Amino acid sequence: QVQLIESGGGLMRAGDSLRLSCVVFGRTGSTYHMAWFRQAPGKEHEFVAAIKWSGGTTIYADSVKGRFTISRDNAKNTMFLQMNTLKPEDSAVYYCTARETGPLGLPSRRAPDYESWGQGTQVTVSS
Protein backbone atom coordinates (compact mmCIF):
# COMPACT_ATOMS: atom_id res chain seq x y z
CA GLN A 1 0.00 0.00 0.00
CA VAL A 2 0.94 3.64 -0.43
CA GLN A 3 0.18 6.72 1.64
CA LEU A 4 -2.07 9.32 0.02
CA ILE A 5 -2.37 12.95 1.06
CA GLU A 6 -5.13 15.08 -0.50
CA SER A 7 -5.32 18.85 -0.57
CA GLY A 8 -7.21 21.62 -2.32
CA GLY A 9 -10.70 21.41 -0.88
CA GLY A 10 -12.65 24.47 0.13
CA LEU A 11 -15.86 26.49 0.15
CA MET A 12 -16.91 27.44 -3.36
CA ARG A 13 -19.85 28.94 -5.21
CA ALA A 14 -21.81 27.25 -7.96
CA GLY A 15 -19.99 27.69 -11.26
CA ASP A 16 -16.56 27.98 -9.68
CA SER A 17 -13.55 25.81 -10.46
CA LEU A 18 -11.31 23.95 -8.01
CA ARG A 19 -8.37 21.59 -8.33
CA LEU A 20 -7.71 18.81 -5.87
CA SER A 21 -4.28 17.24 -5.51
CA CYS A 22 -3.19 13.89 -4.15
CA VAL A 23 0.45 13.21 -3.38
CA VAL A 24 1.43 9.55 -3.38
CA PHE A 25 4.06 8.45 -0.87
CA GLY A 26 5.56 5.09 -1.68
CA ARG A 27 6.46 3.18 -4.76
CA THR A 28 3.96 3.22 -7.59
CA GLY A 29 4.20 0.78 -10.42
CA SER A 30 2.85 0.45 -13.90
CA THR A 31 -0.06 -1.63 -12.65
CA TYR A 32 -1.37 1.05 -10.31
CA HIS A 33 -4.84 2.43 -10.78
CA MET A 34 -5.96 5.51 -8.91
CA ALA A 35 -9.34 7.04 -8.39
CA TRP A 36 -11.31 9.79 -6.72
CA PHE A 37 -14.37 8.95 -4.70
CA ARG A 38 -16.64 11.30 -2.78
CA GLN A 39 -18.97 10.90 0.13
CA ALA A 40 -21.79 13.24 1.06
CA PRO A 41 -23.34 13.14 4.56
CA GLY A 42 -25.49 10.07 5.03
CA LYS A 43 -24.49 8.56 1.70
CA GLU A 44 -22.10 5.87 0.56
CA HIS A 45 -18.88 6.46 -1.31
CA GLU A 46 -19.58 7.57 -4.87
CA PHE A 47 -17.18 6.97 -7.74
CA VAL A 48 -15.99 10.17 -9.42
CA ALA A 49 -13.11 9.34 -11.77
CA ALA A 50 -10.23 6.93 -12.18
CA ILE A 51 -6.94 6.79 -14.06
CA LYS A 52 -4.35 4.19 -14.92
CA TRP A 53 -0.95 5.30 -13.65
CA SER A 54 0.69 3.87 -16.74
CA GLY A 55 -0.82 5.05 -19.98
CA GLY A 56 -3.29 7.45 -18.42
CA THR A 57 -6.56 5.79 -19.41
CA THR A 58 -9.40 7.63 -17.66
CA ILE A 59 -13.03 6.98 -16.82
CA TYR A 60 -15.64 9.26 -15.25
CA ALA A 61 -18.97 9.09 -13.50
CA ASP A 62 -21.76 10.39 -15.70
CA SER A 63 -22.51 13.09 -13.13
CA VAL A 64 -19.09 14.74 -13.63
CA LYS A 65 -18.27 13.88 -17.23
CA GLY A 66 -17.41 17.02 -19.17
CA ARG A 67 -16.88 19.06 -15.99
CA PHE A 68 -14.14 17.18 -14.12
CA THR A 69 -10.75 16.06 -15.39
CA ILE A 70 -8.51 13.53 -13.69
CA SER A 71 -4.79 13.57 -14.44
CA ARG A 72 -1.46 12.57 -12.97
CA ASP A 73 2.12 13.77 -12.95
CA ASN A 74 4.26 10.65 -12.77
CA ALA A 75 7.45 12.58 -12.04
CA LYS A 76 5.85 14.27 -9.02
CA ASN A 77 3.86 11.22 -7.92
CA THR A 78 0.77 13.39 -7.82
CA MET A 79 -2.77 12.94 -9.06
CA PHE A 80 -5.15 15.80 -9.73
CA LEU A 81 -8.87 16.37 -10.08
CA GLN A 82 -9.75 19.55 -11.93
CA MET A 83 -13.36 20.42 -11.16
CA ASN A 84 -15.10 23.01 -13.30
CA THR A 85 -18.64 24.37 -13.25
CA LEU A 86 -19.15 23.15 -9.71
CA LYS A 87 -22.67 22.43 -8.52
CA PRO A 88 -24.09 22.23 -4.99
CA GLU A 89 -24.56 18.50 -5.49
CA ASP A 90 -20.78 18.17 -5.84
CA SER A 91 -20.45 18.99 -2.14
CA ALA A 92 -18.79 16.06 -0.36
CA VAL A 93 -15.60 14.79 1.18
CA TYR A 94 -13.35 13.79 -1.71
CA TYR A 95 -11.02 10.82 -1.26
CA CYS A 96 -7.95 9.89 -3.23
CA THR A 97 -7.56 6.13 -3.60
CA ALA A 98 -5.07 3.69 -5.09
CA ARG A 99 -5.09 0.08 -6.20
CA GLU A 100 -1.78 -1.74 -6.60
CA THR A 101 -2.84 -4.12 -9.31
CA GLY A 102 -5.68 -3.04 -11.48
CA PRO A 103 -7.35 -5.01 -14.26
CA LEU A 104 -5.98 -4.99 -17.77
CA GLY A 105 -9.08 -3.22 -18.95
CA LEU A 106 -10.69 -0.11 -17.58
CA PRO A 107 -10.18 0.88 -13.93
CA SER A 108 -12.75 -0.24 -11.41
CA ARG A 109 -15.60 2.01 -10.24
CA ARG A 110 -16.02 0.03 -7.00
CA ALA A 111 -14.70 1.52 -3.76
CA PRO A 112 -13.80 -1.88 -2.18
CA ASP A 113 -11.38 -2.54 -5.04
CA TYR A 114 -9.07 0.27 -3.88
CA GLU A 115 -6.91 -0.67 -0.91
CA SER A 116 -5.25 2.66 -0.13
CA TRP A 117 -7.26 5.73 0.87
CA GLY A 118 -6.36 9.28 1.81
CA GLN A 119 -7.87 11.17 4.72
CA GLY A 120 -10.23 13.13 2.48
CA THR A 121 -10.68 16.80 1.69
CA GLN A 122 -13.96 18.69 2.06
CA VAL A 123 -15.51 20.43 -0.92
CA THR A 124 -18.57 22.57 -0.26
CA VAL A 125 -20.42 24.32 -3.07
CA SER A 126 -23.04 26.93 -2.26
CA SER A 127 -25.80 27.89 -4.67
DACOR-V212878 format. One record per residue. RES is the residue in one small letter. OMEGA is omega in whole degrees, 0 to 359 (999 if undefined). D_CENTER is the distance of its C-alpha to the mean C-alpha in Angstrom with 1 decimal. Layout:
RES_OMEGA_D_CENTER, RES_OMEGA_D_CENTER
//
This chain:
q_178_16.8, v_176_15.1, q_184_14.4, l_180_11.1, i_179_11.5, e_173_9.2, s_174_11.2, g_180_11.8, g_179_12.0, g_178_15.3, l_186_17.8, m_174_17.9, r_177_20.2, a_181_19.8, g_180_19.5, d_174_18.0, s_181_15.2, l_176_12.7, r_174_10.5, l_177_8.0, s_177_8.5, c_178_8.0, v_182_11.4, v_177_12.3, f_183_15.8, g_184_17.8, r_174_18.7, t_180_16.3, g_184_18.1, s_182_18.2, t_184_17.3, y_168_13.8, h_178_10.9, m_184_7.3, a_170_4.5, w_170_2.0, f_175_5.5, r_181_7.9, q_175_11.5, a_182_14.4, p_178_17.8, g_181_19.7, k_178_17.1, e_176_15.3, h_180_11.6, e_178_10.4, f_178_8.3, v_182_6.3, a_179_5.7, a_182_6.6, i_172_8.8, k_182_12.0, w_178_12.7, s_179_16.2, g_173_17.0, g_176_13.6, t_182_13.8, t_171_11.0, i_184_10.9, y_168_9.9, a_181_11.0, d_184_14.4, s_182_13.8, v_183_11.5, k_181_13.1, g_179_15.1, r_183_13.5, f_176_9.9, t_176_9.4, i_180_7.0, s_176_9.2, r_176_10.5, d_185_13.7, n_183_15.4, a_181_18.3, k_181_16.4, n_184_14.0, t_175_11.1, m_183_7.8, f_169_7.2, l_176_5.9, q_183_9.5, m_180_10.4, n_178_14.1, t_183_16.7, l_179_15.1, k_178_16.8, p_180_17.9, e_173_16.2, d_181_12.7, s_182_13.8, a_166_12.0, v_182_10.6, y_183_6.9, y_172_6.1, c_182_4.8, t_180_6.8, a_178_9.4, r_188_12.4, e_183_15.5, t_180_17.2, g_180_15.6, p_179_18.0, l_181_19.8, g_182_18.7, l_176_15.4, p_180_12.4, s_174_12.5, r_186_11.2, r_180_12.7, a_182_11.3, p_181_14.6, d_182_14.1, y_188_11.6, e_179_13.9, s_182_12.2, w_172_10.3, g_183_10.0, q_178_12.2, g_176_9.9, t_186_10.5, q_172_12.5, v_179_12.3, t_182_15.7, v_179_17.1, s_182_20.9, s_999_23.0
//
